[in-house]
């Protein structure tokens, strides 16, 4: 999902080259049943708190959380997800 988000934003050949190099070192984390369950829970809690967060961001955040890694971002949606109340 992260790769899709990155490649969807590529503009020109220079960006394509830079992202190709970046992709070579980008770790690949699996999206398994645990990640999906985390994503479902996050989506439910976001909706309950009145926040509209794109499914792609929810899935990326759930994947990172399930694998115990941080997401480098410049997107308020990830901050919203991190601040969601539990339960």
N, CA, C and O atoms as a printed pandas DataFrame, in Angstrom:
     atom_number atom_name residue_name chain_id  residue_number  x_coord  y_coord  z_coord
0              1         N          UNK        A               1    0.824   -1.189    0.000
1              2        CA          UNK        A               1    0.000    0.000    0.000
2              3         C          UNK        A               1    0.872    1.258    0.000
3              4         O          UNK        A               1    0.559    2.238   -0.676
4              5         N          UNK        A               2    1.958    1.220    0.756
5              6        CA          UNK        A               2    2.855    2.380    0.778
6              7         C          UNK        A               2    3.444    2.609   -0.612
7              8         O          UNK        A               2    3.533    3.742   -1.084
8              9         N          UNK        A               3    3.841    1.522   -1.252
9             10        CA          UNK        A               3    4.404    1.661   -2.604
10            11         C          UNK        A               3    3.382    2.260   -3.567
11            12         O          UNK        A               3    3.729    3.108   -4.390
12            13         N          UNK        A               4    2.146    1.833   -3.471
13            14        CA          UNK        A               4    1.098    2.388   -4.317
14            15         C          UNK        A               4    0.927    3.878   -4.060
15            16         O          UNK        A               4    0.830    4.662   -5.004
16            17         N          UNK        A               5    0.889    4.274   -2.797
17            18        CA          UNK        A               5    0.769    5.695   -2.449
18            19         C          UNK        A               5    1.936    6.500   -3.027
19            20         O          UNK        A               5    1.742    7.589   -3.567
20            21         N          UNK        A               6    3.136    5.956   -2.908
21            22        CA          UNK        A               6    4.316    6.665   -3.415
22            23         C          UNK        A               6    4.269    6.782   -4.935
23            24         O          UNK        A               6    4.437    7.871   -5.482
24            25         N          UNK        A               7    4.041    5.667   -5.613
25            26        CA          UNK        A               7    4.074    5.684   -7.075
26            27         C          UNK        A               7    2.909    6.470   -7.666
27            28         O          UNK        A               7    3.038    7.012   -8.763
28            29         N          UNK        A               8    1.800    6.544   -6.983
29            30        CA          UNK        A               8    0.661    7.330   -7.481
30            31         C          UNK        A               8    0.985    8.821   -7.508
31            32         O          UNK        A               8    0.356    9.586   -8.240
32            33         N          UNK        A               9    1.972    9.229   -6.703
33            34        CA          UNK        A               9    2.334   10.643   -6.651
34            35         C          UNK        A               9    3.498   11.034   -7.533
35            36         O          UNK        A               9    3.899   12.197   -7.529
36            37         N          UNK        A              10    4.054   10.103   -8.289
37            38        CA          UNK        A              10    5.213   10.397   -9.143
38            39         C          UNK        A              10    4.799   11.290  -10.300
39            40         O          UNK        A              10    3.808   11.033  -10.983
40            41         N          UNK        A              11    5.577   12.342  -10.506
41            42        CA          UNK        A              11    5.261   13.270  -11.581
42            43         C          UNK        A              11    6.090   13.072  -12.828
43            44         O          UNK        A              11    5.557   12.753  -13.890
44            45         N          UNK        A              12    7.392   13.260  -12.706
45            46        CA          UNK        A              12    8.250   13.222  -13.889
46            47         C          UNK        A              12    9.313   12.135  -13.767
47            48         O          UNK        A              12    9.350   11.389  -12.789
48            49         N          UNK        A              13   10.162   12.063  -14.762
49            50        CA          UNK        A              13   11.199   11.027  -14.819
50            51         C          UNK        A              13   12.195   11.169  -13.676
51            52         O          UNK        A              13   12.668   10.158  -13.156
52            53         N          UNK        A              14   12.525   12.371  -13.274
53            54        CA          UNK        A              14   13.439   12.598  -12.163
54            55         C          UNK        A              14   12.867   12.005  -10.875
55            56         O          UNK        A              14   13.574   11.308  -10.147
56            57         N          UNK        A              15   11.590   12.276  -10.592
57            58        CA          UNK        A              15   10.934   11.712   -9.413
58            59         C          UNK        A              15   10.861   10.185   -9.506
59            60         O          UNK        A              15   11.041    9.484   -8.510
60            61         N          UNK        A              16   10.598    9.686  -10.697
61            62        CA          UNK        A              16   10.525    8.235  -10.912
62            63         C          UNK        A              16   11.864    7.572  -10.555
63            64         O          UNK        A              16   11.891    6.508   -9.937
64            65         N          UNK        A              17   12.967    8.208  -10.948
65            66        CA          UNK        A              17   14.294    7.673  -10.656
66            67         C          UNK        A              17   14.564    7.690   -9.152
67            68         O          UNK        A              17   15.038    6.702   -8.592
68            69         N          UNK        A              18   14.264    8.804   -8.506
69            70        CA          UNK        A              18   14.486    8.930   -7.061
70            71         C          UNK        A              18   13.656    7.899   -6.304
71            72         O          UNK        A              18   14.164    7.235   -5.399
72            73         N          UNK        A              19   12.395    7.763   -6.665
73            74        CA          UNK        A              19   11.532    6.814   -5.972
74            75         C          UNK        A              19   11.927    5.370   -6.252
75            76         O          UNK        A              19   11.767    4.506   -5.391
76            77         N          UNK        A              20   12.439    5.105   -7.441
77            78        CA          UNK        A              20   12.945    3.767   -7.740
78            79         C          UNK        A              20   14.098    3.397   -6.819
79            80         O          UNK        A              20   14.182    2.265   -6.342
80            81         N          UNK        A              21   14.988    4.358   -6.570
81            82        CA          UNK        A              21   16.108    4.126   -5.660
82            83         C          UNK        A              21   15.609    3.958   -4.220
83            84         O          UNK        A              21   16.101    3.103   -3.484
84            85         N          UNK        A              22   14.651    4.764   -3.834
85            86        CA          UNK        A              22   14.074    4.678   -2.489
86            87         C          UNK        A              22   13.368    3.334   -2.294
87            88         O          UNK        A              22   13.478    2.715   -1.236
88            89         N          UNK        A              23   12.661    2.899   -3.301
89            90        CA          UNK        A              23   11.927    1.638   -3.216
90            91         C          UNK        A              23   12.860    0.457   -2.981
91            92         O          UNK        A              23   12.472   -0.528   -2.352
92            93         N          UNK        A              24   14.081    0.553   -3.481
93            94        CA          UNK        A              24   15.036   -0.545   -3.322
94            95         C          UNK        A              24   15.374   -0.800   -1.855
95            96         O          UNK        A              24   15.768   -1.913   -1.504
96            97         N          UNK        A              25   15.229    0.205   -0.994
97            98        CA          UNK        A              25   15.551    0.041    0.430
98            99         C          UNK        A              25   14.303    0.059    1.316
99           100         O          UNK        A              25   14.412   -0.092    2.533
100          101         N          UNK        A              26   13.140    0.240    0.732
101          102        CA          UNK        A              26   11.897    0.274    1.494
102          103         C          UNK        A              26   11.548   -1.143    1.943
103          104         O          UNK        A              26   11.374   -2.034    1.111
104          105         N          UNK        A              27   11.445   -1.354    3.260
105          106        CA          UNK        A              27   11.117   -2.715    3.711
106          107         C          UNK        A              27    9.698   -3.101    3.317
107          108         O          UNK        A              27    8.813   -2.250    3.231
108          109         N          UNK        A              28    9.496   -4.365    3.085
109          110        CA          UNK        A              28    8.180   -4.876    2.718
110          111         C          UNK        A              28    7.578   -5.564    3.937
111          112         O          UNK        A              28    8.132   -6.544    4.435
112          113         N          UNK        A              29    6.455   -5.060    4.415
113          114        CA          UNK        A              29    5.767   -5.634    5.569
114          115         C          UNK        A              29    4.480   -6.292    5.096
115          116         O          UNK        A              29    3.743   -5.727    4.289
116          117         N          UNK        A              30    4.219   -7.478    5.599
117          118        CA          UNK        A              30    3.044   -8.217    5.138
118          119         C          UNK        A              30    1.748   -7.615    5.684
119          120         O          UNK        A              30    1.709   -7.074    6.789
120          121         N          UNK        A              31    0.705   -7.723    4.886
121          122        CA          UNK        A              31   -0.633   -7.327    5.306
122          123         C          UNK        A              31   -1.408   -8.628    5.493
123          124         O          UNK        A              31   -1.978   -9.178    4.551
124          125         N          UNK        A              32   -1.411   -9.102    6.738
125          126        CA          UNK        A              32   -2.039  -10.375    7.066
126          127         C          UNK        A              32   -3.350  -10.138    7.833
127          128         O          UNK        A              32   -3.807   -9.001    7.951
128          129         N          UNK        A              33   -3.938  -11.202    8.343
129          130        CA          UNK        A              33   -5.213  -11.087    9.054
130          131         C          UNK        A              33   -5.114  -10.160   10.269
131          132         O          UNK        A              33   -6.049   -9.415   10.564
132          133         N          UNK        A              34   -3.996  -10.210   10.960
133          134        CA          UNK        A              34   -3.802   -9.335   12.124
134          135         C          UNK        A              34   -3.851   -7.865   11.707
135          136         O          UNK        A              34   -4.469   -7.047   12.389
136          137         N          UNK        A              35   -3.205   -7.529   10.597
137          138        CA          UNK        A              35   -3.213   -6.147   10.096
138          139         C          UNK        A              35   -4.639   -5.743    9.724
139          140         O          UNK        A              35   -5.088   -4.650   10.070
140          141         N          UNK        A              36   -5.353   -6.630    9.015
141          142        CA          UNK        A              36   -6.720   -6.318    8.624
142          143         C          UNK        A              36   -7.611   -6.088    9.844
143          144         O          UNK        A              36   -8.418   -5.159    9.848
144          145         N          UNK        A              37   -7.475   -6.928   10.886
145          146        CA          UNK        A              37   -8.289   -6.742   12.096
146          147         C          UNK        A              37   -7.970   -5.414   12.776
147          148         O          UNK        A              37   -8.866   -4.731   13.273
148          149         N          UNK        A              38   -6.700   -5.058   12.794
149          150        CA          UNK        A              38   -6.297   -3.761   13.360
150          151         C          UNK        A              38   -6.899   -2.622   12.550
151          152         O          UNK        A              38   -7.379   -1.639   13.115
152          153         N          UNK        A              39   -6.875   -2.752   11.229
153          154        CA          UNK        A              39   -7.442   -1.724   10.351
154          155         C          UNK        A              39   -8.945   -1.586   10.574
155          156         O          UNK        A              39   -9.463   -0.471   10.627
156          157         N          UNK        A              40   -9.648   -2.714   10.704
157          158        CA          UNK        A              40  -11.095   -2.659   10.954
158          159         C          UNK        A              40  -11.380   -1.923   12.258
159          160         O          UNK        A              40  -12.285   -1.092   12.330
160          161         N          UNK        A              41  -10.600   -2.237   13.280
161          162        CA          UNK        A              41  -10.793   -1.597   14.580
162          163         C          UNK        A              41  -10.511   -0.098   14.501
163          164         O          UNK        A              41  -11.265    0.707   15.049
164          165         N          UNK        A              42   -9.435    0.274   13.825
165          166        CA          UNK        A              42   -9.106    1.695   13.667
166          167         C          UNK        A              42  -10.198    2.434   12.903
167          168         O          UNK        A              42  -10.574    3.545   13.276
168          169         N          UNK        A              43  -10.706    1.828   11.844
169          170        CA          UNK        A              43  -11.766    2.459   11.053
170          171         C          UNK        A              43  -13.017    2.674   11.908
171          172         O          UNK        A              43  -13.661    3.719   11.822
172          173         N          UNK        A              44  -13.352    1.686   12.727
173          174        CA          UNK        A              44  -14.522    1.789   13.597
174          175         C          UNK        A              44  -14.335    2.911   14.618
175          176         O          UNK        A              44  -15.242    3.710   14.850
176          177         N          UNK        A              45  -13.148    2.961   15.225
177          178        CA          UNK        A              45  -12.888    3.995   16.229
178          179         C          UNK        A              45  -12.823    5.384   15.593
179          180         O          UNK        A              45  -13.276    6.356   16.197
180          181         N          UNK        A              46  -12.268    5.491   14.389
181          182        CA          UNK        A              46  -12.228    6.786   13.695
182          183         C          UNK        A              46  -13.643    7.273   13.399
183          184         O          UNK        A              46  -13.976    8.434   13.635
184          185         N          UNK        A              47  -14.463    6.372   12.882
185          186        CA          UNK        A              47  -15.857    6.729   12.571
186          187         C          UNK        A              47  -16.582    7.156   13.840
187          188         O          UNK        A              47  -17.300    8.156   13.845
188          189         N          UNK        A              48  -16.394    6.396   14.915
189          190        CA          UNK        A              48  -17.052    6.691   16.182
190          191         C          UNK        A              48  -16.638    8.063   16.724
191          192         O          UNK        A              48  -17.437    8.742   17.368
192          193         N          UNK        A              49  -15.403    8.467   16.466
193          194        CA          UNK        A              49  -14.923    9.760   16.956
194          195         C          UNK        A              49  -15.206   10.895   15.971
195          196         O          UNK        A              49  -14.821   12.040   16.207
196          197         N          UNK        A              50  -15.888   10.565   14.853
197          198        CA          UNK        A              50  -16.274   11.598   13.894
198          199         C          UNK        A              50  -15.182   12.009   12.929
199          200         O          UNK        A              50  -15.270   13.070   12.310
200          201         N          UNK        A              51  -14.154   11.187   12.792
201          202        CA          UNK        A              51  -13.048   11.520   11.890
202          203         C          UNK        A              51  -13.182   10.754   10.582
203          204         O          UNK        A              51  -13.428    9.548   10.575
204          205         N          UNK        A              52  -13.016   11.471    9.480
205          206        CA          UNK        A              52  -13.029   10.851    8.151
206          207         C          UNK        A              52  -11.582   10.649    7.723
207          208         O          UNK        A              52  -10.881   11.608    7.399
208          209         N          UNK        A              53  -11.143    9.399    7.724
209          210        CA          UNK        A              53   -9.755    9.081    7.385
210          211         C          UNK        A              53   -9.771    8.093    6.225
211          212         O          UNK        A              53  -10.465    7.078    6.285
212          213         N          UNK        A              54   -9.010    8.382    5.165
213          214        CA          UNK        A              54   -8.990    7.476    4.010
214          215         C          UNK        A              54   -8.573    6.053    4.395
215          216         O          UNK        A              54   -7.706    5.858    5.247
216          217         N          UNK        A              55   -9.189    5.085    3.767
217          218        CA          UNK        A              55   -8.893    3.674    4.034
218          219         C          UNK        A              55   -7.425    3.343    3.799
219          220         O          UNK        A              55   -6.852    2.519    4.512
220          221         N          UNK        A              56   -6.818    3.973    2.811
221          222        CA          UNK        A              56   -5.402    3.702    2.535
222          223         C          UNK        A              56   -4.544    4.085    3.740
223          224         O          UNK        A              56   -3.639    3.340    4.117
224          225         N          UNK        A              57   -4.821    5.231    4.341
225          226        CA          UNK        A              57   -4.057    5.669    5.507
226          227         C          UNK        A              57   -4.301    4.741    6.691
227          228         O          UNK        A              57   -3.375    4.428    7.440
228          229         N          UNK        A              58   -5.537    4.304    6.860
229          230        CA          UNK        A              58   -5.854    3.379    7.952
230          231         C          UNK        A              58   -5.080    2.078    7.779
231          232         O          UNK        A              58   -4.514    1.562    8.743
232          233         N          UNK        A              59   -5.050    1.547    6.571
233          234        CA          UNK        A              59   -4.348    0.288    6.320
234          235         C          UNK        A              59   -2.842    0.441    6.532
235          236         O          UNK        A              59   -2.215   -0.437    7.124
236          237         N          UNK        A              60   -2.265    1.521    6.069
237          238        CA          UNK        A              60   -0.833    1.764    6.261
238          239         C          UNK        A              60   -0.514    1.876    7.746
239          240         O          UNK        A              60    0.456    1.285    8.220
240          241         N          UNK        A              61   -1.331    2.638    8.486
241          242        CA          UNK        A              61   -1.111    2.809    9.915
242          243         C          UNK        A              61   -1.257    1.475   10.646
243          244         O          UNK        A              61   -0.453    1.158   11.523
244          245         N          UNK        A              62   -2.275    0.695   10.289
245          246        CA          UNK        A              62   -2.504   -0.608   10.914
246          247         C          UNK        A              62   -1.327   -1.545   10.649
247          248         O          UNK        A              62   -0.903   -2.277   11.544
248          249         N          UNK        A              63   -0.808   -1.524    9.449
249          250        CA          UNK        A              63    0.323   -2.371    9.098
250          251         C          UNK        A              63    1.550   -1.986    9.933
251          252         O          UNK        A              63    2.231   -2.853   10.481
252          253         N          UNK        A              64    1.818   -0.703   10.023
253          254        CA          UNK        A              64    2.959   -0.237   10.813
254          255         C          UNK        A              64    2.793   -0.613   12.281
255          256         O          UNK        A              64    3.724   -1.114   12.911
256          257         N          UNK        A              65    1.613   -0.372   12.815
257          258        CA          UNK        A              65    1.362   -0.690   14.225
258          259         C          UNK        A              65    1.525   -2.191   14.477
259          260         O          UNK        A              65    2.143   -2.588   15.465
260          261         N          UNK        A              66    0.983   -3.013   13.605
261          262        CA          UNK        A              66    1.061   -4.467   13.777
262          263         C          UNK        A              66    2.493   -4.978   13.720
263          264         O          UNK        A              66    2.825   -5.975   14.361
264          265         N          UNK        A              67    3.342   -4.298   12.953
265          266        CA          UNK        A              67    4.730   -4.723   12.812
266          267         C          UNK        A              67    5.673   -3.963   13.747
267          268         O          UNK        A              67    6.881   -4.200   13.742
268          269         N          UNK        A              68    5.120   -3.050   14.549
269          270        CA          UNK        A              68    5.929   -2.329   15.525
270          271         C          UNK        A              68    6.895   -1.331   14.934
271          272         O          UNK        A              68    7.991   -1.136   15.459
272          273         N          UNK        A              69    6.496   -0.690   13.836
273          274        CA          UNK        A              69    7.351    0.323   13.214
274          275         C          UNK        A              69    6.616    1.665   13.161
275          276         O          UNK        A              69    5.393    1.725   13.282
276          277         N          UNK        A              70    7.378    2.721   12.981
277          278        CA          UNK        A              70    6.819    4.066   12.857
278          279         C          UNK        A              70    6.592    4.404   11.389
279          280         O          UNK        A              70    7.255    3.854   10.509
280          281         N          UNK        A              71    5.660    5.304   11.132
281          282        CA          UNK        A              71    5.398    5.791    9.777
282          283         C          UNK        A              71    5.972    7.191    9.654
283          284         O          UNK        A              71    5.600    8.090   10.408
284          285         N          UNK        A              72    6.876    7.374    8.704
285          286        CA          UNK        A              72    7.368    8.716    8.375
286          287         C          UNK        A              72    6.294    9.355    7.509
287          288         O          UNK        A              72    5.916    8.798    6.478
288          289         N          UNK        A              73    5.801   10.514    7.915
289          290        CA          UNK        A              73    4.691   11.096    7.168
290          291         C          UNK        A              73    4.637   12.605    7.315
291          292         O          UNK        A              73    5.277   13.192    8.188
292          293         N          UNK        A              74    3.865   13.205    6.450
293          294        CA          UNK        A              74    3.510   14.619    6.530
294          295         C          UNK        A              74    2.003   14.697    6.288
295          296         O          UNK        A              74    1.534   15.478    5.460
296          297         N          UNK        A              75    1.258   13.877    7.021
297          298        CA          UNK        A              75   -0.174   13.700    6.798
298          299         C          UNK        A              75   -0.874   13.674    8.154
299          300         O          UNK        A              75   -0.608   12.800    8.980
300          301         N          UNK        A              76   -1.762   14.625    8.378
301          302        CA          UNK        A              76   -2.468   14.723    9.660
302          303         C          UNK        A              76   -3.290   13.481    9.989
303          304         O          UNK        A              76   -3.566   13.218   11.160
304          305         N          UNK        A              77   -3.682   12.722    8.979
305          306        CA          UNK        A              77   -4.488   11.528    9.238
306          307         C          UNK        A              77   -3.755   10.538   10.147
307          308         O          UNK        A              77   -4.380    9.885   10.983
308          309         N          UNK        A              78   -2.439   10.428    9.987
309          310        CA          UNK        A              78   -1.676    9.506   10.821
310          311         C          UNK        A              78   -1.631    9.989   12.267
311          312         O          UNK        A              78   -1.663    9.180   13.194
312          313         N          UNK        A              79   -1.556   11.303   12.461
313          314        CA          UNK        A              79   -1.619   11.852   13.815
314          315         C          UNK        A              79   -2.996   11.596   14.430
315          316         O          UNK        A              79   -3.098   11.273   15.613
316          317         N          UNK        A              80   -4.051   11.739   13.630
317          318        CA          UNK        A              80   -5.411   11.461   14.111
318          319         C          UNK        A              80   -5.548   10.004   14.533
319          320         O          UNK        A              80   -6.131    9.711   15.577
320          321         N          UNK        A              81   -5.013    9.091   13.729
321          322        CA          UNK        A              81   -5.082    7.674   14.057
322          323         C          UNK        A              81   -4.348    7.372   15.358
323          324         O          UNK        A              81   -4.840    6.608   16.189
324          325         N          UNK        A              82   -3.182    7.964   15.535
325          326        CA          UNK        A              82   -2.398    7.723   16.746
326          327         C          UNK        A              82   -3.126    8.254   17.983
327          328         O          UNK        A              82   -2.939    7.734   19.083
328          329         N          UNK        A              83   -3.948    9.277   17.808
329          330        CA          UNK        A              83   -4.640    9.905   18.943
330          331         C          UNK        A              83   -6.006    9.293   19.247
331          332         O          UNK        A              83   -6.669    9.713   20.195
332          333         N          UNK        A              84   -6.434    8.310   18.458
333          334        CA          UNK        A              84   -7.762    7.727   18.687
334          335         C          UNK        A              84   -7.832    7.079   20.059
335          336         O          UNK        A              84   -6.885    6.425   20.496
336          337         N          UNK        A              85   -8.964    7.264   20.740
337          338        CA          UNK        A              85   -9.131    6.579   22.020
338          339         C          UNK        A              85   -9.215    5.070   21.811
339          340         O          UNK        A              85   -9.709    4.618   20.778
340          341         N          UNK        A              86   -8.749    4.300   22.757
341          342        CA          UNK        A              86   -8.812    2.844   22.639
342          343         C          UNK        A              86  -10.210    2.352   22.982
343          344         O          UNK        A              86  -11.007    3.041   23.620
344          345         N          UNK        A              87  -10.476    1.121   22.527
345          346        CA          UNK        A              87  -11.754    0.509   22.884
346          347         C          UNK        A              87  -12.830    0.655   21.920
347          348         O          UNK        A              87  -13.936    0.167   22.150
